[in-house]
Amino acid sequence: MTELGGQPNRIEKNTKIKGDIVSEADFRIDGKLDGNVKTSGKVVIGIDGYIHGKVECVNADIEGNFNGELIVSDLLTLKSSAVIEGTVIVSKLAVDPGATFNASCTMKGKEGKGAVNSPMKQSATTNEPVKAS
């Protein structure tokens, strides 16, 4: 993890925190957090990690569990063990096979101009509308 605002912060396994966290550095959660995280860095939820609340960050890698509102200004990566529930707003999304993604998702363009929220996809070969799955 990159050290944007200093040393990366960690909540270790078997640690439970209730409350809000504001940081300029990266954050890794391997324990449980009931509250909100706001950082100008990256948030990593480890395989044993769990967050219930709101997370605002630049990038996020999730292997564990998240329930709440997730706002990622750049890239959200969901590993195969990830379980996501709630609301997600993101610019770029990468989902590994096996990840559970039960969330309403709004994708923002690079300039942040509104959501790309179309229920239809265009077929690459025929330019015919295709129902989104």
Buried (B, 14 or more C-beta within 10 A) or exposed (E): BEEBBEEBBBBEEEEEBEEEBEBEBBBBBBBBBBBBBBBBBBBBBBEBBBBBBBBBBBBBBBBBBBBBBBBBBBBBBBBEBBBBBBBBBBBBBEBEEEBBBEBEBBBBEEEEEEEEEEEEEEEEEEEEEEEEE
